[in-house]
Amino acid sequence: LVTPIANRHVGLIGFMGAGKSTVGAEVAARLARPFLDVDAELERELGVPVAQVFAERGEAAFRELEEELTVEALADREPAVLALGGGAVGSERNRMALRERALAVWLDVAVEDAWARAAGPGRPLAQDEGAFRALYEQRHSLYRAAADARARDADGVVLAAGGVHVDQGALDLLAELVPGKGPAALVSDARVAGIHGAAAQLALGERLASTHELPAGEAAKTIAACEALWRELRLDRRGVVVALGGGCTTDAAGFAAATYLRGVAWAPVPTTLVGQVDAAIGGKTGINLPDAKNLVGAFHWPSRTVVDPALLETLPADERAAGMSEVVKTGLLAGEPLWELPAPELVRRCAAYKTAVCLRDPLDRAERAQLNLGHTFAHALEAAGGYERVSHGRAVALGLQAALRLSGLEDDVVRRVLGPKPVRVDRERAWEALLRDKKAAGGKVRLVLLERPGSPRVGVEMPEQEVRRALDELIAR
Ligand SMILES: NC(=O)c1ccc[n+]([C@@H]2O[C@H](COP(=O)([O-])OP(=O)(O)OC[C@H]3O[C@@H](n4cnc5c(N)ncnc54)[C@H](O)[C@@H]3O)[C@@H](O)[C@H]2O)c1
């Protein structure tokens, strides 16, 4: 498991007025890392504003001081989020240190917005609009050359930090978006291959080495399907597995990539809403055992996740509904009505939320558990229905209802947006299944609940009767 920012800083570069300080502080909070604003630090150390350094000592002297501090900040071992000065990428020493020690994210801004924000006496290079625009043009190519990724806001920076690229039409740029130059093995199920396979093949162009088919749905997540794929793959260590499809395809192909040759790179291209906001993000890959889902797997962070919301246009309504349950879950965790956003932005915001949680806890040892909100109940209902009668989406919707009620919160969002009907399953079987989860967790029913929307609590112990009552309410009489 190697996240793109493991032992690396997130280095924000970009023009003055792009918002590096504000966005940097927000990203640092979301990644639970320290934040350092190099210009602000310089002012603090010198005890005078940047404008005064410019006026009294000249720009060249300022650049020298800036370079010292930038190189020093980048050399610090503790991975942080750093906002670099607008002109920092002008120095070769800074650029080298940036390449070595950071994932460089270019925070881009339109020149009009930059001027509106930056113009004023505090910025010596934002005095004359003509000169400002000329400098903007000149710096553009420097930022482009130094950047590993480009972003417009904090969500964009978080996504870049996780190697997640979200954009309408991203599929067409697959060959450039999948890092490296090595050959690609394209894996999908027959249905997805029939709809989006040709476009993916065309986009991979000369990098396409082979195509492979997995069975649709959970049948992909078996050792037999995995073995068939291992046997077909002809990649060397430079190769990359590109998994085009829903969560079943990306879970299984990702696991094959994690294990083939003891691990080759992989790039999921999720085609379902579940995949785009959840399954393809965070590096969990795996397959099922006959009576236990996701029991065998590996953490294997993708070298790039390519999310193209346009691919959802062909998604059947029931699959979209399944994804909306995860969207509502994410919105409740984030404390924002993300489910109200139009599709591309909804995907981007949800994907960014999950990316941040997984970057903070890549091995699922602590707070990543929050992503299980509603899922303890969902698993119990699915198990009681023999994994056939109750769809995962509906089970999660009902599970969210139970989690909200046990949190003492209104469940109207779930009813309005997802409208799940109680399911017809055996109550005893459902309760037994929930208790089986309990055994795994050390003899106590531990749940993910919400203090309030935006404030999840993991590992909350609840009395058994209350949990049982909440479960019973989800089952039709
Ligand atoms: N790894 C993780 O972190 C994680 C997180 C959540 C869920 N999951 C896993 O994801 C799986 C569920 O994934 P899913 O809901 O995406 O289901 P899925 O992969 O089974 O896909 C659903 C169906 O939709 C079809 N399909 C996919 N994209 C389409 C498109 N664009 N147009 C038309 N049809 C399309 C597929 O052929 C398939 O039949 C589960 O196995 C679950 O365990 C994993």
The ligand as a Gaussian input file, in Angstrom:
#p B3LYP/6-31G(d) Opt

LIG

0 1
 N      -13.536000      -1.753000      -2.105000
 C      -14.374000      -0.978000      -1.473000
 O      -13.971000      -0.098000      -0.723000
 C      -15.842000      -1.160000      -1.709000
 C      -16.745000      -0.193000      -1.238000
 C      -18.091000      -0.349000      -1.523000
 C      -18.541000      -1.463000      -2.226000
 N      -17.633000      -2.389000      -2.653000
 C      -18.067000      -3.573000      -3.404000
 O      -18.683000      -3.160000      -4.612000
 C      -19.562000      -4.186000      -5.043000
 C      -20.814000      -3.551000      -5.603000
 O      -20.462000      -2.743000      -6.682000
 P      -21.555000      -2.136000      -7.682000
 O      -22.735000      -1.709000      -6.907000
 O      -20.867000      -1.151000      -8.512000
 O      -22.056000      -3.404000      -8.499000
 P      -21.475000      -4.223000      -9.758000
 O      -20.036000      -4.099000      -9.876000
 O      -22.033000      -5.588000      -9.594000
 O      -22.162000      -3.530000     -10.999000
 C      -23.555000      -3.553000     -11.096000
 C      -24.068000      -3.935000     -12.475000
 O      -24.108000      -2.776000     -13.291000
 C      -23.540000      -3.028000     -14.564000
 N      -22.930000      -1.770000     -14.970000
 C      -21.827000      -1.209000     -14.432000
 N      -21.608000      -0.009000     -14.965000
 C      -22.563000       0.205000     -15.877000
 C      -22.853000       1.287000     -16.746000
 N      -22.134000       2.410000     -16.749000
 N      -23.918000       1.163000     -17.567000
 C      -24.678000       0.042000     -17.534000
 N      -24.459000      -0.985000     -16.724000
 C      -23.413000      -0.914000     -15.897000
 C      -22.589000      -4.168000     -14.359000
 O      -22.454000      -4.916000     -15.515000
 C      -23.252000      -4.964000     -13.236000
 O      -24.127000      -5.901000     -13.779000
 C      -19.779000      -5.095000      -3.857000
 O      -19.148000      -6.331000      -4.067000
 C      -19.123000      -4.373000      -2.702000
 O      -18.574000      -5.253000      -1.740000
 C      -16.303000      -2.247000      -2.412000

